[in-house]
Amino acid sequence: MGLRFDGDLDAYVKELDGSGAIVGTPERAAERLSAFADVGVERVMLQHLLHEDTEMLEIFAREVIPKVG
């Protein structure tokens, strides 16, 4: 991707979002994943590199998955 974080988190997230990555709030993630479901995508591969961040997995399961497709 070639993206660099310069300390402005909002700008970085906006740039990541524009690159096709699914980033942001649970609502935004659900919106992006729903767009894939709407055009017939049945499976996606997600990657989260903070392996010890189990809270993110809990949030994803509780707040994103129920809103998608």
For each residue, the residues with C-beta under 8 A, 3 or more apart:
1: 16 19 21
2:
3: 12 15 16 19
4:
5: 9 12
6: 11 12
7:
8: 11 12
9: 5 12 13
10: 13 14
11: 6 8 14 15
12: 3 5 6 8 9 15 16
13: 9 10 16 17 23 24
14: 10 11 17 18
15: 3 11 12 18 19
16: 1 3 12 13 19 21 23
17: 13 14 21 23 24 28
18: 14 15
19: 1 3 15 16
20:
21: 1 16 17
22: 28 29 32 33 46
23: 13 16 17 28 29
24: 13 17 27 28 29
25: 28 29
26: 29 30 59 60 63 64 67
27: 24 30 31 63 67
28: 17 22 23 24 25 31 32
29: 22 23 24 25 26 32 33 60 64
30: 26 27 33 34 63 64 67 68
31: 27 28 34 35
32: 22 28 29 35 36
33: 22 29 30 36 37 44 64 68 69
34: 30 31 37 38 67 68 69
35: 31 32 38 39
36: 32 33 39 41 44
37: 33 34 40 41 42 68 69
38: 34 35 69
39: 35 36
40: 37
41: 36 37 44
42: 37
43:
44: 33 36 41
45:
46: 22
47:
48: 51 53 56 57
49:
50: 53 56
51: 48
52:
53: 48 50 56 57
54: 57 58
55: 58 59
56: 48 50 53 59 60
57: 48 53 54 60 61
58: 54 55 61 62
59: 26 55 56 62 63 64
60: 26 29 56 57 63 64 65
61: 57 58 64 65
62: 58 59 65 66
63: 26 27 30 59 60 66 67
64: 26 29 30 33 59 60 61 67 68
65: 60 61 62 68
66: 62 63
67: 26 27 30 34 63 64
68: 30 33 34 37 64 65
69: 33 34 37 38
